Amino acid sequence: MSTRGRPKGSVNVYDPRDLERMKFLGKKYKRRRLQINKTQTKIGKKIGVTFQQVQKYEQGKNAISTLRIEPYRLALKIPAHRVGYMVNKYNPKQRNIT
């Protein structure tokens, strides 16, 4: 009998920089959701998750998977050119110093 997935009781261990990034993006998403006057339930239905999951995204407790970023952007009516700024704030270009 083979088991699938992670071992029971294991937890994700995130790098502190990743935690900071998740909280930053969550704040941005929450601010945008409030700007367009949508509830967490409405956003959750549009992207196919529960409102609890949207809460976790906004609090930075869970990372937003790559499959959810585009539907989330569309649900929040964020222009495509703004997404790069939000993500790249914590991914600065590496400079070659010689």
C-alpha positions in Angstrom: 0.0 0.0 0.0 1.5 3.3 -1.1 0.9 6.6 0.7 0.4 9.8 -1.2 1.3 13.3 -0.2 3.2 14.6 2.8 3.6 12.6 6.0 0.9 13.2 8.5 1.7 16.0 10.9 4.4 17.6 8.7 4.3 21.4 8.3 5.6 23.8 5.7 8.7 25.7 6.7 9.0 29.0 4.9 12.1 31.2 4.6 11.6 34.5 6.6 11.8 36.5 3.3 9.0 34.4 1.8 6.8 35.0 4.9 7.5 38.8 4.5 6.6 38.5 0.8 3.3 36.6 1.5 2.3 39.2 4.1 3.1 42.1 1.7 1.1 40.5 -1.2 -1.8 39.7 1.2 -2.0 43.4 2.3 -2.0 44.5 -1.3 -4.8 42.0 -2.2 -6.9 43.0 0.8 -6.5 46.7 0.0 -7.6 46.1 -3.6 -10.5 43.9 -2.5 -11.8 46.7 -0.3 -11.3 49.3 -3.0 -13.6 47.4 -5.4 -16.0 46.7 -2.5 -16.0 42.9 -2.8 -16.4 40.3 0.0 -14.0 37.5 0.6 -16.8 35.1 -0.3 -17.3 36.7 -3.7 -13.6 36.6 -4.5 -13.4 33.0 -3.2 -16.2 31.9 -5.5 -14.5 33.6 -8.5 -11.2 31.9 -7.9 -12.6 28.5 -6.7 -11.6 28.6 -3.1 -13.5 29.2 0.2 -13.6 32.5 2.0 -11.4 31.1 4.7 -8.7 30.5 2.1 -9.0 34.1 0.9 -8.5 35.2 4.6 -5.4 33.1 4.8 -4.0 34.6 1.6 -4.7 38.1 2.9 -3.1 37.5 6.3 0.0 35.9 4.6 -0.6 32.6 6.3 -0.8 30.7 3.1 1.1 31.3 -0.1 -0.9 31.9 -3.2 -0.2 29.1 -5.7 0.8 30.0 -9.2 -2.4 28.5 -10.5 -4.4 31.0 -8.5 -2.5 34.2 -9.2 -4.1 34.9 -12.6 -7.7 34.2 -11.5 -7.1 36.3 -8.3 -5.8 39.2 -10.4 -8.9 39.0 -12.7 -11.3 38.8 -9.7 -9.7 41.9 -8.2 -9.6 43.7 -11.5 -5.9 44.3 -11.2 -4.3 45.4 -14.6 -1.6 43.0 -15.8 1.1 45.6 -15.8 0.6 46.1 -12.0 1.2 42.4 -11.0 4.8 42.6 -12.0 5.4 45.5 -9.6 3.7 43.7 -6.7 5.8 40.5 -7.1 9.1 42.1 -8.1 9.3 44.5 -5.1 10.9 41.6 -3.2 12.7 40.1 -6.2 15.1 42.9 -7.2 17.3 42.4 -10.3 20.7 41.0 -9.5 23.5 43.4 -10.5 26.8 42.1 -11.8 29.4 44.0 -9.8 32.8 43.4 -11.2 
